[in-house]
C-alpha cells in the first residue's frame, strides 16, 4: 500500500509540475513586437560622440579586460577586431590572471597582457576600458581594476551583460544605462541606475553601456568616429560589411517569448543529436568573423563550434591576437565543418551563419540565436 501511495504522490507531483510549466509557457508572449526603431535625434548623436572623445591621449590606449574563465566570446573579440582595423588607437586585450582566456560559448585566446603587466607598463591608465560579459559579474579583482582605471580618467564601456559588471563597481550609480534584454532586471536591482530603453548605446558621465552581443559592432564604430572622424568610421563599416549604424534600437522586439522558451527546452532535450562543428584555424584569421560564427553556432543548443589545426601552436589573427585551437587535427569530417572565417565580411558572415542555422536546424533555432545576439535575423 505504501508503494502505491508513493507512486501516486510522485505522479501527482509530476502532473503539478507539468501544469505549472504549461501555465508559465501559456502566459509568455507569443511573438515580440515588430517595426522600425525611430531615428536618433542629431543633437543626441552629437552629444554621444562628444562624450566619447579621447579623455587623455591624442592616440588613445584601449584596454579590453576579461576574466580567464569564460568571458563572452563576441563581447571580447569583436570590439578588438573592429578597433584594430581602424588603427586609430592602441588596443590591448587583458586578463585578470596569467594564461589563456577561455571564452564563452566558444574559442580560447592568449591575451596581450595581464592587468598587473598593463599597470606596470601604463601607470597612468587607459583612455578606454571595454568590459565584456563575464561568467562572474562580481569578480573582486576585475571590479577593483575597473574602478582604478576609472579613477585614472578612463571612459568605461560595458558591452552587453558587461553592464552588470560595471554596475557592480558602483560606476553606474545615479546614471543612465542599458544592457542585454535578458539582464535588464539584474541591472534594475541597482536602485539608482536608470535603465534606458530603445538605445543600443547609452553614455552618461564617463560610462557607456550597450544592449546585447551584436551591439559591440555599432559601439566600436561610434568609438572610431569619436576618436577619428565619420569618414574613418564609414571606411571600417564598409570593411566589415555594415551599411549603416547608430544607437537606434527597439527594445520590445527582444524579449523572452513562448517560441524562445520552447526552442531552448526542445534543443536542450535533444542531447543525443548534439554536434561538434569545426572551424579551421589559420593564421591571419578574421577574429571578428570567427567570433560571430563560433558564438552563433554554439548558441543553438544543438551544436558547439570548435577550432581545429594541425598543431597546437596559436594562430595570429588579422588584428594580431593569438588564438588557440581547440582540437589538434587536420582531418575534420567534411559534413561537420563550417566555412572558414574571413571568406565574407563579418556582418555578412553573421547573416550567412543565421541562414545556415535556419537550413540545418530550422527557423525557430535561427530566431532563437538571433534573439540571444540581440540581432535582427535576415530574411
Buried (B, 14 or more C-beta within 10 A) or exposed (E): EEEEEEEEEEEEEEEEEEEEEEEEEEEBEEEBEEEEBEEBEEEEBEEBBEBBEBBBEEEBBBBBBBBBBBBBBBBBBBBBBBBBBBBBBBBBBBBBEEEBBBBBBBBBBBBBBBBBBBBEEBEEBBBBBBBBBBBBBEBEEBBEBBBBBBEBEBBBBBBBBBBBBBBBBBBBEEBBBBBBBBBBEBBBEBEEBBBBEBBBBBBBEBBBBBBBBBBBBBBBBBBBBBBBEEEBBBBBBEBBBBEEBBBBBBBBBBBEBBBBBBBBEBBEEEEEEEBBBBBBBBEEBBBBBBBBBBBBBBBBBBBBBBBBBEEEEBBBBBBBBBBBBBEEEEEBEEEEEBBBBBEBBBBBBBBBBBBBBBEBBBBBBBBBBBBBBBBBBBE
